[in-house]
Amino acid sequence: MAAYDRIVIKIGSNVLTRADGSLDITRMSALTDQIAWIYKQGIEVIMVTSGAVASGRSEMKGSPTLKKHLDPISSRQLFSAVGQAKLINRYYELFREHGITCGQVLTTKENFSTRHQYLNQKHCMEVMLDNGVIPIVNENDTISVTELMFTDNDELSGLLAAMMDAEALILLSNVDGVFDGNPADADSHLIPDIDVSDNDSTLNADSFIQESKSSFGRGGMTSKYATACKVANEGIAVFIANGKRDDILVHITSTDRSVPYTRFAPSAHPVSSMKKWMAHSKSFAKGEIYVNQGAYDALMSTNRASSLLPVGVTKVKGEFEKDDLVKIISPDGKQFAIGRAGCDSTAANEMIGKQGERPLIHYNYLYIE
């Protein structure tokens, strides 16, 4: 019996590209074979794939029409436009050999900024899965530039795993997982299991996580570790593994520990889909609500669920509409929560400090970080 019903698999650029930056078709084929096997076990699969820019770059290399001096944004847009077509066509042909249909979903960070867009995106992929189609997701690099970009596809895959209520997220890179030192050092050891609820296993991450990024991607182990911790805290199992190892996806989904990889244990207290959205969307917050010590203590209490009442609010900053996300700021000026506003900023300002008013943020729409 399959260990999971639905998983998200993120394939990094360094898995799909050769040393010269060209697309590794042999590796793509091997990974497609593994995903096809998983699919035929009755597991729903959502893929997040990098490689469009690298694919386009190799396709355009030596082209007589390619301008020699393109700025970074222009080159990224050009290579991704060309490379995405090549990449999805390769996947389409590879999956068709297994009798499986795949479909392309291009997204941007802005598509996660409102609940409406978020749910539209989710519905699209639910329809695909319900009809046996594997969604292949990538950031739309042709229009995602500067502040509109995801940090990397690790961040995107974490958002998708939460949005789609996946039971597991697999992050494939060119390393075997999280090591207690530099993976290139002989005296470094793989950490097979990490429990995000155990402070001893997570607080010292800075001492062993490497800062270096992949050759062809924007991410690195720091990004993967941060994504893994956040997603595992939401009740989703996370795996960091080497996508260049033979049958690595088969081993992971079969709970086979004979090959090396790092597993982040899912929290025993998963959060709702609404709170998952809020946890991953805090960068879209439109305003700030400052609270006094009494409100802070009540919201942080583990004894009972508390909503944010106007009587505990000391200040409201920024302009926001009803249902927008807002940051919740503690008495010492630090953000400790995010929530969906129950009214607009004008009404919130009018209710500051008042008793007997309705909650500014209901507990069901409040996420404590």
N, C-alpha and C positions, 0 to 999 in steps of 0.2 A: 504493500500500500504506500502511496506517495506521502512524503513527510509534510508537504505543503499543497495548498490548493491554488495559490497565486503567488508568483514571485516577480521581482524586478531584477533584471540583469543589466549592469552597466559595463560596457566594454570600452576601455580606455584607448587613447591614441597610440600609446606605446605597444599595445597588444596587436593593433591592426597595421602597424607600419614597420617596414624594414629599416635597417640602419641608414639607408640613403634617403629615407622619407617616402618611398613608394609604398603603395598599398600591398599588404601581404595577403594575396588571394588564397594561398594555401591555409593560412591561419583562419581566415574568414570561413572557408569551407569546413574546417574542423570544428569551429564553434557552432556553425549552423547545423552540422550533424548532431552535435550534443544537444542543442536547443530543440531540434526535431525529436530526439529521443525523449527529452523531458516533456514536450508537448504531447507525445503519444502515451505518456504515463498518466495523462489526465490533469496535468498541472497547467494552469493558465500562465503565460509568459508575456511580460512587457519588456521590450529591449530599449535601452538607452545607449546609443552608439556614437562614439567620437569618430574622427577620421575624415570628415568632409573636407576640411581645409587642406590636410595633408594629401588627400586624394586629388583635389583640384590642382594643388601645387605641382604634383608629379605629372598630371595630365597636361598642364600648360608649359612645363619645362621644355625649353627649346623651341617653343612656338614662335614663328616669325612675327606674329601680331602682338606678342606680349611686350608692353612698354617696360623699359629697363628700370625706371625709377618711379615705383608706385609707393605712396605713403602706406603706413601699416593698416589703416582702416580700409582703404581701397583694395589693397591686396587680399585682405581677409574676406571682403565681400565678394571679390572676383573668384577667388579659389573655392570658397564655400558654395557659390552658385554652381560652378562647374562640377565640383567634387561631390556635392550632395546627389546630383543626378546619377553620377557614376556609382556612388556607394549604394543607393537604394536599388538601382538596377541589378547590381551584383547580388544583393540579398534576395531580391525577388526571384532571380533565376535559381539561386542555390536552394531556397525554400521550395520552389516549384518542383524540384527533383524529388522532394519528399512528399509531394501532394499537399503542401501547406501554403496558404495564402498569407502574405504579409501586407501591411499598409503603412504609409508614411505619415507621421505626425510631427510637424515643425512648430515649435513654440518659442515664446519669449518670456522673460521674467515678468513683463507687464501683464501677461495672460493669467498670472496668479494673484494679481493685485486686488481684485474684487471678488467677492463670493460668487457673483453672477458668472463671470468669465471662468472662474475656477470650476464651477459645476458644469458649465457647457463643455469644458475640456474633458472633465471626468465622464460625462455622458457619451461623448464621442468614443472614448476608449472602451467604455462598458459595452457599447453597441458592437464594436469590433470584436471584443472577447466573446460576447454572446453568440456571435456568428462564426466563431472559429478562426478569426483573423488575428495574427500577431502584430500588435502595434510596435513600430520601430520609431523611436522618438529621438529627436536631436534639437538642439537650439537652432533657431533660424538666424544663422550668422550673417545673412545678407542684410538684415535690418537691426540686429542686436549689436550695438556698439557702445563703448564706454559704460556709462551708468546703467544702461538698459541690459547689460550682459549679466548672466549668471556668473558667479565666481568661477565655476567650471561645471562639468557634467556630473561631478559628485553631488554638488548641491542640487542640480536638477533631478537626479535619480532619487535623492532623499525626499524631495517634494512629491515626486510621483508615487513612491512607495507609500507615503502617508496618504496622499489623495486617493489612491486606488485600493486602500485597505489591504495591501499586500501583507503576507505573513513573513516574507523574507526578502532581503535586498542583498545581492551579490555584486561586489565591486571588484572587477577584474583589472589588474595592472600587470606590470612585468616583475613584481616581487611577490614572494610567497605569503606575505602578510605583515603584521606588526612585529618588529624586532626590538630587543632591549638595547640596541646599539645600531651602528651602521651595518646594514645587511651585507656589505662587502667585506666586513671584518670577520675573520675566522672565529673570534671569541664571542660574537654576537649570537643570540639565540632567539628563535621564533617564539612569540607568546601565543600559544594555541587558543586560549580562552580569556576573554575579558568580560567582567561583570560590571556594568555601568552603575549598579547600585552599591558597589563596593568602592569606597573612596580610595582605599589603598591601591587599587588597580588602575585608577584614572587620574589621580591628582599629580602623579609624578610623570605624566606623559611628556612634558616639555624636556625632560632629561634624556629621553631616548627617541623621540620622534624626529626624523630628519626633515630639514626645511627645504631641501632641494626639490625642484619640480621636474616633471617628466620632460623628455627631449622634445616631444611634439605636441604635448597638451598644456593646459593651463594649471592643472592640479598637481598635487604631490601628496605625500603621506599625511602631512598636517591636515590637508583638506579632507582626505578620506577618514582620518581618525575623528575629526570634528563631526562630519556627517554621520559616521557610524554611531557615535555616542548619542547624538540627538535622536536618530531614528530608533535605536535600541531602547532609549528612554520612553519612546512612544509605544512600546510593546511589539516591535518588529525585530526579528533576528537579522543580524547583519554579518556578512562574511567578506573578508578581504583576502583575495587569492591571486595566484599567478595564472593569467589567461593563456600563457604559452605552454603550460603543462598539459599533457595529453589527458583528455577526459576529465578535466578538473570540475566541470559543471555536473557531470554524472556522479562523481565522488561526493560533492557537496550535497546535492539533492537526495542522495542515497544515505546520507549521514555516515559516510565512510571516512574515517580519520586516518587511513593508511597513507594519505598524501598530506603535505603540510598546507595549512591555511589558518587564519585567525577568525574565530567566531566570537561575536559580541552577543551575549545572552540578552534576550528581550526582557524588558521590565515586567514584573508580575502585576503591575498596575497600569495597563494601557489606557490611553486617553481617547476621547471621542473624536470622530472625524472633524468636527468643527474646531476642536482645540488643536488638532494636528495642523489644520490650515493656519490657524493663528500663530502657532509655534514657528512655522516656516515663512510667514509673511510679515514679520515685524518690521522689515525695511520699508513697508508700504504704509506704516502708521502716519496718520494725518495730523495728530496733535498729542498733547501731553496732559495728564491729570495728576496733580500732586496731592498726596494724602498725608494726614497727620499720623502720629504714632499709634493711636488707638485703631485706626482703620488698617494700618500696616500689620499690626499684630493679629487682628481678626482675619485678614486675608491670608496670612502666612500660617495660621493655626491648622494643625492636622486633625484637630478634634471634631471640627464641623465645617461644612461648606458655607462660605460667606459671600454675599454680593457686595459690590462697592456702592455704599449709600452716600448721598450728598453731604450728610452731616460730617463725614470723615474727610471731605475734600477741602483743601486749602487754596488751590489755584488751578486754573485751566488755561492752557496755552495753545495757540494755533486755532485754525478754523477747520471744522469737520462737520460732516453731515451724519444723520442717524444711520447706524450700521457700519460706519467707517471704523477702521482699526485705530486705536489710540494706545499710547504708552502709559503705563502707570509708574509714577515716580515716588520713591520712598522719602521719608523726612530728611535723609542725608543726601538727597539729590541723585540717587542711583535708580535706574530702571530695574524693576523686579518682576514686572508682569505686563501683559498686553491683553486688550479686550476689545469687544465690539460695542461701540457706543449705543446706548439706548435712546439718545436724543442728540440734537445738533449742539454745536459749541455755544450758541447764543443761549439756549435753554440751560445748558450745563452751568454757564457762568451765573445765571440767575438763581440757581439752586445751591450754590456753594454754601456749605455750613448749615443748611436748613434740615430740620428734623421732620419726619413724617412724609418725606417725599419718596417717590418710586426710585428703585436703584438706577444709578447712572450706568452701571454695567452689571448684568445678571451673572450669577455664578456659572451658569451653563455656557456663557460666552466670555469667560475669563480664563486666561492661561498664565499660571505662575511659572516663571522661568527657573 
